Amino acid sequence: MSAGGERLRDLVERELRALDVGRLWVVLSAVRGNPVLVGAMDLALARVRDEVFGQTARDGGSVTMAGR
């Protein structure tokens, strides 16, 4: 069993058309690896950095040690 596929594509396309998003095409793609897991881990790491350092390095701001 694989995640997504034609059934998910059909459901997403139907919902977007119901929202009247306009003319669009929803197509399947082949992505190697596990992009959902990688994205989730990236988001979790960014949140931990925010919690520990106050701001992520990706934001380009200065990193502060709040309360120290």
QUIGI-V533524 format. One record per helix or strand. SS is the DSSP state (a for helix, b for strand). FROM is the first residue (numbers start at 1). TO is the last residue. Records with the same first field share a line. If there is no record, write none. Layout:
SS->FROM-TO, FROM-TO
//
This chain:
a->5-18, 35-53, 57-59
//
